[in-house]
Amino acid sequence: MQKQRLLAVARGDQSADLVLRNLQLVDVLNHEIYATAIAVCDGRIAAIGEDCRGDEEHDLQGGFVCPGLIDAHVHIESSMLHPAEYARVVVAHGVTTVVANPHEIANVLGLKGIRYLLQAGEGAPLDILLTVPSSVPATDLATSGAALTTKDLLRLRDHPQVVGLGEVMDFPGVVAGKERLLDEISLFDGQVVDGHCPALMGRDLQAYAAAGISSDHECCTVAEAEARLRSGMKLFLREGSAAHNLQDLLPLVNQHNERWLSLCTDDMNPADLLGKGSIDHLLRLAMAAGVAPITALRMATLNPAEHYRLWDRGLLAPGRRADILVVDSLSSFRPQRVYQAGHLVAREGQLAASVKAQRPVSAKFEDTVRVDWQRLDLRVSAGGRRMRVIGVIPDQLVTDCRIMAAHIVDGRAIADSSRDLLKMAVIERHRGSGRCGLGFVVGMGLQRGAMASTVAHDHHNLLVVGADDASMLTAARAVAAVGGGQAVAFGNEVLALLPLPIAGLMSNGSIEQVAAAQVEVAAAARRLGCTLAEPFMTLSFLALEVIPELKLTDRGLVQVRTMEFVPLFVED
């Protein structure tokens, strides 16, 4: 009956539920803008034309009307917000659909964590679609809190909100033909399989693509991006809080390849979501850099919709979902009104009054930080005069492998703030095993004190960086005491604390509360000398053993290109 009514409205035989008038329609398929009206019926566009009539009419006062924005790849957990609160924020920025990969919470809680994320997003004015997390755990080089089995993947594969297999992170394993990974990919034959292959080139990249992987969002250079396009892979151009790749990749965009490109945020923290926005922020950056407005819009609407085979959105046309965004100017691109499935859900940067505020779904798994403090030992016995050190690269997720002289006192290697050399510890926090990986990092800028976080991609163990062991222990204990989160400490004093009790990843609070606490912990880190724009977001990737070059897990130092453990000290 719904289809009959939709057709009746399309023919003009019946009135629409809603007609939007006095607008400039942005046609992202035909690359044109024209004055018209839009008739909406049962959440879908029934017809486009000035002769539409409806039971309710909205005058858009000449505004530019675009399809609702789609974030092609995002981790809701990285916002540190529960899904309902995340939806409240991004919808006001014109985002009506996100394709989320919940592998952060999956690495802590497995299938029940994914189910929580789905449940917590129900009823939100945002279409939260999922890719099934692949490679949980990401590798066997770190200890995660849970694993997804083949049965788990099968249970999720046919869920109505699932659109494919999420980023396959163990790219060396895929290239080598590891059976577990190939079996995961085979489960999704005929569906979308997203990739994750930083710095992969040459025949290895071709092997990765040949396995059936269709996209990548980890490119840092045009050369990397061109290699993926030549291998038939689609690209997600990323601009997040820690990884700022969009500007470097925009010179790649041309009339021949732009239909193969989409925009994604990947990881955005609450302060950036509040201050900059979401995909609308990426659109403003792209347009300011010279990308034609409709071309940029296509990368945030039709292109990701087609990649994920979402044939009901991404374009303003009869039969499509009435996910509609109104802006007063394409160049400034500030959302004025947002409609999801024909309902006004946001206006002037705020949720519409008609949208019912959602309370966070109660999580019954807030005790996820288990550390055996009696067995924890942060001391590093000097095993040589030189050692491998993780080198931070500002605004990037990749790191260097530096060889530096150790600072040795009484037979122990310790931090040396005069050279920006800090100690780093990754403490296993899921099973209370007492296991702790120890190493050193340069580039954080911290002169004294310590930073600790349970947001440590992808295993999310307790990660601590500091200039002395006492401060490191204080920060680590502060985080554990509140069920996870982020902390800054100096000596025995906790200077700032952001509790994240949901799996040690997310807060039950509002974005305003979380952003304020985030600003406070970042400011505390800077008072101790940290020079990074996003101290904790950068920190969170120092333990991710699938992004080159050198990373630290609870099991030890990992040389990512070879996916092997390497000793801290090098032979003279």
Beta strands, then each sheet from edge to edge (+ up, - down):
strand 1: 16-27
strand 2: 32-41
strand 3: 44-48
strand 4: 54-67
strand 5: 69-74
strand 6: 95-100
strand 7: 127-132
strand 8: 162-168
strand 9: 192-195
strand 10: 215-216
strand 11: 234-238
strand 12: 261-264
strand 13: 324-327
strand 14: 335-340
strand 15: 343-347
strand 16: 350-351
strand 17: 386-392
strand 18: 399-405
strand 19: 407-409
strand 20: 412-414
strand 21: 421-427
strand 22: 436-442
strand 23: 450-453
strand 24: 462-466
strand 25: 485-490
strand 26: 493-499
strand 27: 550-553
strand 28: 556-559
strand 29: 564-565
strand 30: 569-570
sheet 1: 3+ 2- 1+ 4+ 13- 14+ 15- 16+
sheet 2: 5+ 6+ 7+ 8+ 9+
sheet 3: 10+ 11+ 12+
sheet 4: 18+ 17- 22- 21+ 24- 23+ 25- 26+
sheet 5: 18+ 17- 30+
sheet 6: 19+ 20-
sheet 7: 27+ 28- 29+
end
